[in-house]
Amino acid sequence: MKKKGVYDFIFAGAGAATLQLLGQLLDNEKFANASILILEKDATKTNDRTWCFWEGKENSPWHQTIAKSWDCITFQSPTVELQASIAPMAYKKIRSDAYYKSMRARIAKHHNVDLRFEAVEGFQEHPELVTVTTNKNRYKCTYFFNSILDWNVLKKQTNYPVLQQHFVGWFIKTDAPCFDDTSATFMDFSVPQKGNTRFMYVLPTSATEALVEYTLFSENLLKKAEYECEIRAYLSQKNIRNYTIEETEQGSIPMTCYRFAKHNSKRVLHIGSAGGWTKASTGFTFKTIERKAKQLVEFLQKNDNMKGFEKRSRFWWYDLLFLDVLARHNNLGSFLFSRMFQRNNPLTILRFLDEKTTFLEEVKIMRSFPVGLFVKQLFRRLARALH
């Protein structure tokens, strides 16, 4: 428990990264009674996210908050039309409101965990502790976890490309059955690309209800009206005309291989998107956070210096080359993803994105892409590293 006014752990932000890491700490005997403070600026945080991931059909730690799951996924483009089972896995969706409520109920049962609605303004590391300053107070801790992304850090560097997965989504309800709610549309590239990587993402929860999201992998955001115009055009193309918009969501997720880990230190660790825990080539985050949180708690059981936690894997290099190509040739996104889905089993692709494939499986996936394009980018990246 907290001694002399010093918490064991302080978290900045109360999003998925903080809450998943908190859950792992509370489940671990060594840290179950640690004194923990969570600082969150937004007391009204509710349905600000929709998280999707794939895993086994059996109950997961999140089974009580899963809003919908699908046994099949759909991929469409001008050259590929595919609907496939992903058994023994399922594609699952969580609305953040249900997840936040579940975790806050758990927090309320633990007297060693404090949740305070204050905005973190800065932190400073000292040899034996970290001081954290908010708009209301100053706190001390042994270890500090920061999940607040500073976009300026990404904008100031030039070594790594920075794309964004940016989107606007409509939760719609139609007058008549319009959707196949047995399959989630992973990507639909039938929309005009306009020199970018643009697709629709459709998650039907019933024959008359779905999240329809216009998504881009590109450098710059659009005006909100442009996203909405494209959603209307897509629905019209699908002969979906009589509908009501029940709810909307909008967001932007960083897609970069920037080395966030260099900002970590003995007592300060950046987590979530602020720590590079977003899958750089796709923007998927939830399961990556789950994996990282488990690894971090295991690491903390044996180590007292968090600077040694993050390690680069071969998947980091795959993501880096893909983003290098996509940053230079943003118009090729539809072509590249189409080649991958055309030449590989969707289940293998999902395992690859989860970083669970063998090297031979990865070689097969890499052979789906134009070799010359990626080899050229590899030499550019190596040349940059030597200068």
Contacts in CASP RR format, 6 or more apart in sequence:
PFRMAT RR
TARGET T0000
AUTHOR 0000-0000-0000
METHOD contacts of the structure
MODEL  1
MKKKGVYDFIFAGAGAATLQLLGQLLDNEKFANASILILEKDATKTNDRT
WCFWEGKENSPWHQTIAKSWDCITFQSPTVELQASIAPMAYKKIRSDAYY
KSMRARIAKHHNVDLRFEAVEGFQEHPELVTVTTNKNRYKCTYFFNSILD
WNVLKKQTNYPVLQQHFVGWFIKTDAPCFDDTSATFMDFSVPQKGNTRFM
YVLPTSATEALVEYTLFSENLLKKAEYECEIRAYLSQKNIRNYTIEETEQ
GSIPMTCYRFAKHNSKRVLHIGSAGGWTKASTGFTFKTIERKAKQLVEFL
QKNDNMKGFEKRSRFWWYDLLFLDVLARHNNLGSFLFSRMFQRNNPLTIL
RFLDEKTTFLEEVKIMRSFPVGLFVKQLFRRLARALH
1 33 0 8 1.000
1 34 0 8 1.000
1 35 0 8 1.000
1 112 0 8 1.000
2 8 0 8 1.000
2 35 0 8 1.000
2 112 0 8 1.000
3 35 0 8 1.000
5 140 0 8 1.000
6 129 0 8 1.000
6 140 0 8 1.000
6 141 0 8 1.000
6 142 0 8 1.000
7 35 0 8 1.000
7 36 0 8 1.000
7 37 0 8 1.000
7 139 0 8 1.000
7 140 0 8 1.000
7 141 0 8 1.000
7 142 0 8 1.000
8 31 0 8 1.000
8 34 0 8 1.000
8 35 0 8 1.000
8 36 0 8 1.000
8 141 0 8 1.000
8 142 0 8 1.000
8 143 0 8 1.000
9 25 0 8 1.000
9 34 0 8 1.000
9 35 0 8 1.000
9 36 0 8 1.000
9 37 0 8 1.000
9 141 0 8 1.000
9 142 0 8 1.000
9 143 0 8 1.000
9 144 0 8 1.000
9 145 0 8 1.000
10 36 0 8 1.000
10 37 0 8 1.000
10 38 0 8 1.000
10 39 0 8 1.000
10 130 0 8 1.000
10 132 0 8 1.000
10 139 0 8 1.000
10 141 0 8 1.000
10 143 0 8 1.000
10 144 0 8 1.000
10 145 0 8 1.000
11 18 0 8 1.000
11 21 0 8 1.000
11 22 0 8 1.000
11 36 0 8 1.000
11 37 0 8 1.000
11 38 0 8 1.000
11 39 0 8 1.000
11 144 0 8 1.000
11 145 0 8 1.000
11 147 0 8 1.000
12 18 0 8 1.000
12 39 0 8 1.000
12 120 0 8 1.000
12 123 0 8 1.000
12 132 0 8 1.000
12 144 0 8 1.000
12 145 0 8 1.000
12 146 0 8 1.000
12 147 0 8 1.000
12 148 0 8 1.000
13 38 0 8 1.000
13 39 0 8 1.000
13 40 0 8 1.000
13 41 0 8 1.000
13 120 0 8 1.000
13 147 0 8 1.000
13 148 0 8 1.000
14 38 0 8 1.000
14 39 0 8 1.000
14 40 0 8 1.000
14 45 0 8 1.000
14 100 0 8 1.000
14 115 0 8 1.000
15 40 0 8 1.000
15 45 0 8 1.000
15 100 0 8 1.000
15 147 0 8 1.000
16 49 0 8 1.000
16 51 0 8 1.000
16 96 0 8 1.000
16 99 0 8 1.000
16 272 0 8 1.000
16 285 0 8 1.000
16 286 0 8 1.000
16 289 0 8 1.000
17 145 0 8 1.000
17 147 0 8 1.000
17 271 0 8 1.000
17 272 0 8 1.000
17 273 0 8 1.000
17 274 0 8 1.000
17 277 0 8 1.000
17 289 0 8 1.000
17 292 0 8 1.000
17 293 0 8 1.000
18 38 0 8 1.000
18 145 0 8 1.000
18 147 0 8 1.000
18 271 0 8 1.000
19 99 0 8 1.000
19 100 0 8 1.000
19 103 0 8 1.000
20 289 0 8 1.000
20 290 0 8 1.000
20 293 0 8 1.000
21 145 0 8 1.000
21 271 0 8 1.000
21 289 0 8 1.000
21 293 0 8 1.000
21 296 0 8 1.000
21 297 0 8 1.000
22 36 0 8 1.000
22 38 0 8 1.000
22 103 0 8 1.000
22 107 0 8 1.000
22 113 0 8 1.000
23 103 0 8 1.000
23 106 0 8 1.000
23 293 0 8 1.000
24 293 0 8 1.000
24 294 0 8 1.000
24 296 0 8 1.000
24 297 0 8 1.000
25 31 0 8 1.000
25 32 0 8 1.000
25 34 0 8 1.000
25 36 0 8 1.000
25 297 0 8 1.000
26 32 0 8 1.000
26 106 0 8 1.000
26 110 0 8 1.000
26 113 0 8 1.000
28 297 0 8 1.000
28 301 0 8 1.000
30 301 0 8 1.000
31 297 0 8 1.000
31 300 0 8 1.000
33 112 0 8 1.000
34 112 0 8 1.000
35 112 0 8 1.000
36 112 0 8 1.000
36 113 0 8 1.000
36 114 0 8 1.000
37 113 0 8 1.000
37 114 0 8 1.000
37 116 0 8 1.000
37 139 0 8 1.000
37 141 0 8 1.000
38 107 0 8 1.000
38 113 0 8 1.000
38 114 0 8 1.000
38 115 0 8 1.000
38 116 0 8 1.000
39 116 0 8 1.000
39 118 0 8 1.000
39 119 0 8 1.000
39 120 0 8 1.000
39 132 0 8 1.000
39 134 0 8 1.000
39 139 0 8 1.000
40 115 0 8 1.000
40 116 0 8 1.000
40 117 0 8 1.000
40 118 0 8 1.000
41 117 0 8 1.000
41 118 0 8 1.000
41 119 0 8 1.000
41 120 0 8 1.000
41 135 0 8 1.000
42 117 0 8 1.000
43 117 0 8 1.000
45 96 0 8 1.000
45 100 0 8 1.000
46 96 0 8 1.000
46 97 0 8 1.000
46 100 0 8 1.000
47 95 0 8 1.000
47 96 0 8 1.000
47 97 0 8 1.000
47 247 0 8 1.000
47 249 0 8 1.000
48 96 0 8 1.000
48 249 0 8 1.000
49 95 0 8 1.000
49 96 0 8 1.000
49 249 0 8 1.000
50 93 0 8 1.000
50 94 0 8 1.000
50 95 0 8 1.000
50 96 0 8 1.000
50 203 0 8 1.000
50 211 0 8 1.000
50 249 0 8 1.000
51 93 0 8 1.000
51 94 0 8 1.000
51 96 0 8 1.000
51 99 0 8 1.000
51 285 0 8 1.000
51 286 0 8 1.000
52 91 0 8 1.000
52 92 0 8 1.000
52 93 0 8 1.000
52 94 0 8 1.000
52 184 0 8 1.000
52 203 0 8 1.000
52 284 0 8 1.000
52 286 0 8 1.000
53 91 0 8 1.000
53 92 0 8 1.000
53 284 0 8 1.000
53 286 0 8 1.000
53 287 0 8 1.000
54 86 0 8 1.000
54 89 0 8 1.000
54 90 0 8 1.000
54 91 0 8 1.000
54 92 0 8 1.000
54 287 0 8 1.000
54 350 0 8 1.000
54 354 0 8 1.000
55 89 0 8 1.000
55 90 0 8 1.000
55 92 0 8 1.000
55 287 0 8 1.000
56 88 0 8 1.000
56 89 0 8 1.000
56 90 0 8 1.000
57 69 0 8 1.000
57 71 0 8 1.000
57 87 0 8 1.000
57 88 0 8 1.000
57 89 0 8 1.000
57 90 0 8 1.000
60 66 0 8 1.000
60 92 0 8 1.000
61 290 0 8 1.000
62 92 0 8 1.000
62 94 0 8 1.000
62 99 0 8 1.000
64 98 0 8 1.000
64 102 0 8 1.000
65 94 0 8 1.000
65 95 0 8 1.000
65 98 0 8 1.000
65 99 0 8 1.000
65 102 0 8 1.000
66 92 0 8 1.000
66 93 0 8 1.000
66 94 0 8 1.000
67 93 0 8 1.000
67 94 0 8 1.000
67 95 0 8 1.000
67 98 0 8 1.000
67 205 0 8 1.000
68 92 0 8 1.000
68 93 0 8 1.000
68 181 0 8 1.000
68 203 0 8 1.000
68 205 0 8 1.000
69 90 0 8 1.000
69 91 0 8 1.000
69 92 0 8 1.000
69 93 0 8 1.000
70 90 0 8 1.000
70 91 0 8 1.000
70 92 0 8 1.000
70 181 0 8 1.000
70 182 0 8 1.000
70 183 0 8 1.000
70 184 0 8 1.000
70 203 0 8 1.000
71 85 0 8 1.000
71 86 0 8 1.000
71 87 0 8 1.000
71 90 0 8 1.000
71 91 0 8 1.000
71 182 0 8 1.000
71 183 0 8 1.000
72 83 0 8 1.000
72 84 0 8 1.000
72 85 0 8 1.000
72 86 0 8 1.000
72 91 0 8 1.000
72 182 0 8 1.000
72 183 0 8 1.000
72 184 0 8 1.000
73 83 0 8 1.000
73 84 0 8 1.000
73 86 0 8 1.000
73 91 0 8 1.000
73 183 0 8 1.000
73 184 0 8 1.000
73 185 0 8 1.000
73 186 0 8 1.000
73 346 0 8 1.000
74 82 0 8 1.000
74 83 0 8 1.000
74 183 0 8 1.000
74 184 0 8 1.000
74 185 0 8 1.000
74 186 0 8 1.000
74 188 0 8 1.000
74 202 0 8 1.000
75 81 0 8 1.000
75 82 0 8 1.000
75 185 0 8 1.000
75 186 0 8 1.000
75 187 0 8 1.000
75 188 0 8 1.000
75 337 0 8 1.000
75 338 0 8 1.000
75 341 0 8 1.000
75 346 0 8 1.000
76 82 0 8 1.000
76 185 0 8 1.000
76 187 0 8 1.000
76 188 0 8 1.000
76 189 0 8 1.000
76 190 0 8 1.000
77 187 0 8 1.000
77 188 0 8 1.000
77 189 0 8 1.000
77 190 0 8 1.000
77 334 0 8 1.000
77 337 0 8 1.000
77 338 0 8 1.000
78 189 0 8 1.000
78 190 0 8 1.000
78 334 0 8 1.000
78 338 0 8 1.000
79 338 0 8 1.000
79 342 0 8 1.000
80 338 0 8 1.000
80 341 0 8 1.000
80 342 0 8 1.000
82 341 0 8 1.000
82 342 0 8 1.000
82 346 0 8 1.000
83 183 0 8 1.000
84 345 0 8 1.000
84 346 0 8 1.000
84 347 0 8 1.000
86 346 0 8 1.000
86 347 0 8 1.000
86 350 0 8 1.000
87 347 0 8 1.000
89 347 0 8 1.000
89 350 0 8 1.000
91 184 0 8 1.000
91 186 0 8 1.000
93 184 0 8 1.000
93 203 0 8 1.000
93 205 0 8 1.000
94 286 0 8 1.000
104 115 0 8 1.000
107 113 0 8 1.000
107 115 0 8 1.000
116 134 0 8 1.000
118 134 0 8 1.000
118 135 0 8 1.000
118 136 0 8 1.000
118 137 0 8 1.000
119 134 0 8 1.000
119 135 0 8 1.000
120 132 0 8 1.000
120 133 0 8 1.000
120 134 0 8 1.000
120 146 0 8 1.000
120 148 0 8 1.000
121 133 0 8 1.000
121 134 0 8 1.000
121 135 0 8 1.000
122 132 0 8 1.000
122 133 0 8 1.000
123 130 0 8 1.000
123 131 0 8 1.000
123 132 0 8 1.000
123 133 0 8 1.000
123 144 0 8 1.000
123 146 0 8 1.000
123 268 0 8 1.000
124 130 0 8 1.000
124 131 0 8 1.000
124 133 0 8 1.000
125 144 0 8 1.000
125 265 0 8 1.000
125 266 0 8 1.000
125 267 0 8 1.000
125 268 0 8 1.000
129 140 0 8 1.000
129 141 0 8 1.000
129 142 0 8 1.000
129 267 0 8 1.000
130 140 0 8 1.000
130 141 0 8 1.000
130 142 0 8 1.000
130 143 0 8 1.000
130 144 0 8 1.000
130 267 0 8 1.000
130 268 0 8 1.000
131 138 0 8 1.000
131 139 0 8 1.000
131 140 0 8 1.000
132 138 0 8 1.000
132 139 0 8 1.000
132 140 0 8 1.000
132 141 0 8 1.000
132 144 0 8 1.000
141 267 0 8 1.000
142 267 0 8 1.000
143 267 0 8 1.000
143 268 0 8 1.000
143 269 0 8 1.000
143 300 0 8 1.000
143 306 0 8 1.000
144 267 0 8 1.000
144 268 0 8 1.000
144 269 0 8 1.000
145 269 0 8 1.000
145 270 0 8 1.000
145 271 0 8 1.000
146 268 0 8 1.000
146 269 0 8 1.000
146 270 0 8 1.000
146 271 0 8 1.000
146 274 0 8 1.000
147 270 0 8 1.000
147 271 0 8 1.000
147 272 0 8 1.000
147 273 0 8 1.000
147 274 0 8 1.000
147 275 0 8 1.000
148 274 0 8 1.000
149 254 0 8 1.000
149 273 0 8 1.000
149 274 0 8 1.000
149 275 0 8 1.000
150 274 0 8 1.000
151 254 0 8 1.000
153 258 0 8 1.000
153 263 0 8 1.000
154 162 0 8 1.000
154 254 0 8 1.000
154 256 0 8 1.000
154 258 0 8 1.000
155 162 0 8 1.000
157 258 0 8 1.000
159 258 0 8 1.000
159 384 0 8 1.000
160 256 0 8 1.000
160 257 0 8 1.000
160 258 0 8 1.000
160 259 0 8 1.000
160 320 0 8 1.000
160 323 0 8 1.000
161 256 0 8 1.000
161 323 0 8 1.000
161 324 0 8 1.000
161 326 0 8 1.000
161 327 0 8 1.000
162 219 0 8 1.000
162 254 0 8 1.000
162 255 0 8 1.000
162 256 0 8 1.000
162 258 0 8 1.000
163 217 0 8 1.000
163 218 0 8 1.000
163 219 0 8 1.000
163 254 0 8 1.000
163 255 0 8 1.000
163 256 0 8 1.000
163 323 0 8 1.000
163 326 0 8 1.000
163 327 0 8 1.000
163 330 0 8 1.000
164 216 0 8 1.000
164 217 0 8 1.000
164 218 0 8 1.000
164 219 0 8 1.000
164 220 0 8 1.000
164 221 0 8 1.000
164 252 0 8 1.000
164 253 0 8 1.000
164 254 0 8 1.000
164 255 0 8 1.000
165 215 0 8 1.000
165 216 0 8 1.000
165 217 0 8 1.000
165 252 0 8 1.000
165 253 0 8 1.000
165 255 0 8 1.000
165 282 0 8 1.000
165 283 0 8 1.000
166 215 0 8 1.000
166 216 0 8 1.000
166 218 0 8 1.000
166 221 0 8 1.000
166 222 0 8 1.000
166 251 0 8 1.000
166 252 0 8 1.000
166 253 0 8 1.000
167 201 0 8 1.000
167 213 0 8 1.000
167 214 0 8 1.000
167 215 0 8 1.000
167 216 0 8 1.000
167 227 0 8 1.000
167 249 0 8 1.000
167 250 0 8 1.000
167 251 0 8 1.000
167 252 0 8 1.000
168 213 0 8 1.000
168 214 0 8 1.000
168 224 0 8 1.000
168 227 0 8 1.000
168 228 0 8 1.000
168 231 0 8 1.000
168 248 0 8 1.000
168 249 0 8 1.000
168 250 0 8 1.000
168 251 0 8 1.000
169 211 0 8 1.000
169 212 0 8 1.000
169 213 0 8 1.000
169 214 0 8 1.000
169 227 0 8 1.000
169 231 0 8 1.000
169 248 0 8 1.000
169 249 0 8 1.000
169 250 0 8 1.000
170 211 0 8 1.000
170 212 0 8 1.000
170 213 0 8 1.000
170 228 0 8 1.000
170 231 0 8 1.000
170 245 0 8 1.000
170 247 0 8 1.000
170 248 0 8 1.000
171 209 0 8 1.000
171 210 0 8 1.000
171 211 0 8 1.000
171 245 0 8 1.000
171 246 0 8 1.000
171 247 0 8 1.000
171 248 0 8 1.000
171 249 0 8 1.000
172 209 0 8 1.000
172 210 0 8 1.000
172 212 0 8 1.000
172 235 0 8 1.000
172 240 0 8 1.000
172 243 0 8 1.000
172 244 0 8 1.000
172 245 0 8 1.000
172 246 0 8 1.000
173 208 0 8 1.000
173 209 0 8 1.000
173 243 0 8 1.000
173 244 0 8 1.000
173 246 0 8 1.000
174 208 0 8 1.000
174 209 0 8 1.000
174 240 0 8 1.000
174 242 0 8 1.000
174 243 0 8 1.000
175 208 0 8 1.000
175 242 0 8 1.000
175 243 0 8 1.000
176 208 0 8 1.000
176 242 0 8 1.000
177 207 0 8 1.000
177 208 0 8 1.000
178 207 0 8 1.000
178 208 0 8 1.000
178 210 0 8 1.000
178 238 0 8 1.000
178 239 0 8 1.000
178 240 0 8 1.000
178 243 0 8 1.000
179 202 0 8 1.000
179 204 0 8 1.000
179 206 0 8 1.000
179 207 0 8 1.000
179 208 0 8 1.000
179 209 0 8 1.000
179 210 0 8 1.000
180 204 0 8 1.000
180 207 0 8 1.000
181 204 0 8 1.000
181 205 0 8 1.000
181 206 0 8 1.000
181 207 0 8 1.000
181 210 0 8 1.000
183 204 0 8 1.000
184 202 0 8 1.000
184 203 0 8 1.000
184 204 0 8 1.000
185 200 0 8 1.000
185 201 0 8 1.000
185 202 0 8 1.000
185 203 0 8 1.000
186 201 0 8 1.000
187 199 0 8 1.000
187 200 0 8 1.000
187 201 0 8 1.000
187 337 0 8 1.000
188 199 0 8 1.000
188 200 0 8 1.000
188 201 0 8 1.000
188 202 0 8 1.000
188 234 0 8 1.000
189 198 0 8 1.000
189 199 0 8 1.000
189 333 0 8 1.000
189 334 0 8 1.000
189 337 0 8 1.000
189 338 0 8 1.000
190 200 0 8 1.000
190 237 0 8 1.000
191 198 0 8 1.000
191 199 0 8 1.000
191 200 0 8 1.000
191 214 0 8 1.000
191 230 0 8 1.000
191 233 0 8 1.000
191 234 0 8 1.000
192 198 0 8 1.000
192 230 0 8 1.000
193 331 0 8 1.000
193 333 0 8 1.000
193 334 0 8 1.000
195 330 0 8 1.000
195 331 0 8 1.000
196 216 0 8 1.000
196 217 0 8 1.000
196 218 0 8 1.000
196 330 0 8 1.000
196 331 0 8 1.000
197 216 0 8 1.000
197 217 0 8 1.000
197 218 0 8 1.000
197 326 0 8 1.000
197 330 0 8 1.000
197 331 0 8 1.000
197 332 0 8 1.000
197 333 0 8 1.000
197 334 0 8 1.000
198 214 0 8 1.000
198 215 0 8 1.000
198 216 0 8 1.000
198 218 0 8 1.000
198 230 0 8 1.000
198 334 0 8 1.000
199 215 0 8 1.000
199 334 0 8 1.000
200 212 0 8 1.000
200 213 0 8 1.000
200 214 0 8 1.000
200 215 0 8 1.000
200 231 0 8 1.000
200 234 0 8 1.000
201 211 0 8 1.000
201 212 0 8 1.000
201 213 0 8 1.000
201 214 0 8 1.000
201 215 0 8 1.000
202 210 0 8 1.000
202 211 0 8 1.000
202 212 0 8 1.000
202 213 0 8 1.000
203 210 0 8 1.000
203 211 0 8 1.000
203 213 0 8 1.000
204 210 0 8 1.000
205 211 0 8 1.000
209 246 0 8 1.000
211 249 0 8 1.000
212 231 0 8 1.000
212 234 0 8 1.000
212 235 0 8 1.000
213 231 0 8 1.000
213 249 0 8 1.000
214 227 0 8 1.000
214 228 0 8 1.000
214 230 0 8 1.000
214 231 0 8 1.000
214 234 0 8 1.000
216 222 0 8 1.000
217 255 0 8 1.000
217 326 0 8 1.000
217 330 0 8 1.000
217 333 0 8 1.000
218 330 0 8 1.000
219 327 0 8 1.000
219 330 0 8 1.000
221 252 0 8 1.000
224 250 0 8 1.000
227 250 0 8 1.000
235 241 0 8 1.000
235 243 0 8 1.000
253 273 0 8 1.000
253 278 0 8 1.000
253 283 0 8 1.000
253 285 0 8 1.000
254 273 0 8 1.000
254 276 0 8 1.000
254 278 0 8 1.000
255 278 0 8 1.000
255 280 0 8 1.000
255 281 0 8 1.000
255 282 0 8 1.000
255 283 0 8 1.000
255 323 0 8 1.000
256 276 0 8 1.000
256 280 0 8 1.000
256 323 0 8 1.000
257 280 0 8 1.000
257 316 0 8 1.000
257 319 0 8 1.000
257 320 0 8 1.000
257 323 0 8 1.000
258 276 0 8 1.000
260 270 0 8 1.000
260 274 0 8 1.000
260 275 0 8 1.000
260 276 0 8 1.000
260 310 0 8 1.000
261 270 0 8 1.000
261 275 0 8 1.000
261 276 0 8 1.000
261 309 0 8 1.000
261 310 0 8 1.000
263 270 0 8 1.000
263 275 0 8 1.000
264 270 0 8 1.000
264 306 0 8 1.000
264 307 0 8 1.000
264 308 0 8 1.000
264 309 0 8 1.000
264 310 0 8 1.000
265 306 0 8 1.000
265 307 0 8 1.000
266 304 0 8 1.000
266 305 0 8 1.000
266 306 0 8 1.000
266 307 0 8 1.000
267 306 0 8 1.000
268 306 0 8 1.000
269 275 0 8 1.000
269 296 0 8 1.000
269 306 0 8 1.000
269 309 0 8 1.000
270 276 0 8 1.000
271 277 0 8 1.000
271 289 0 8 1.000
271 292 0 8 1.000
271 296 0 8 1.000
272 278 0 8 1.000
272 285 0 8 1.000
272 289 0 8 1.000
272 292 0 8 1.000
273 285 0 8 1.000
277 285 0 8 1.000
277 288 0 8 1.000
277 289 0 8 1.000
277 292 0 8 1.000
278 284 0 8 1.000
278 285 0 8 1.000
278 288 0 8 1.000
279 285 0 8 1.000
279 288 0 8 1.000
279 319 0 8 1.000
279 353 0 8 1.000
280 316 0 8 1.000
280 319 0 8 1.000
280 320 0 8 1.000
280 323 0 8 1.000
281 318 0 8 1.000
281 319 0 8 1.000
281 322 0 8 1.000
281 323 0 8 1.000
281 353 0 8 1.000
282 353 0 8 1.000
284 353 0 8 1.000
287 354 0 8 1.000
295 309 0 8 1.000
296 309 0 8 1.000
299 306 0 8 1.000
299 308 0 8 1.000
299 309 0 8 1.000
300 306 0 8 1.000
303 309 0 8 1.000
313 355 0 8 1.000
314 359 0 8 1.000
314 362 0 8 1.000
315 355 0 8 1.000
318 362 0 8 1.000
318 366 0 8 1.000
320 381 0 8 1.000
321 374 0 8 1.000
321 377 0 8 1.000
321 378 0 8 1.000
321 381 0 8 1.000
322 336 0 8 1.000
324 377 0 8 1.000
324 380 0 8 1.000
324 381 0 8 1.000
325 332 0 8 1.000
325 336 0 8 1.000
325 373 0 8 1.000
325 374 0 8 1.000
325 377 0 8 1.000
326 332 0 8 1.000
326 333 0 8 1.000
326 336 0 8 1.000
328 377 0 8 1.000
329 373 0 8 1.000
332 373 0 8 1.000
336 369 0 8 1.000
339 368 0 8 1.000
339 369 0 8 1.000
339 370 0 8 1.000
340 349 0 8 1.000
340 365 0 8 1.000
340 368 0 8 1.000
340 369 0 8 1.000
341 349 0 8 1.000
342 368 0 8 1.000
343 367 0 8 1.000
343 368 0 8 1.000
344 364 0 8 1.000
344 365 0 8 1.000
344 368 0 8 1.000
348 357 0 8 1.000
348 361 0 8 1.000
348 364 0 8 1.000
348 365 0 8 1.000
349 365 0 8 1.000
351 357 0 8 1.000
351 361 0 8 1.000
352 361 0 8 1.000
352 362 0 8 1.000
352 365 0 8 1.000
357 365 0 8 1.000
366 374 0 8 1.000
END
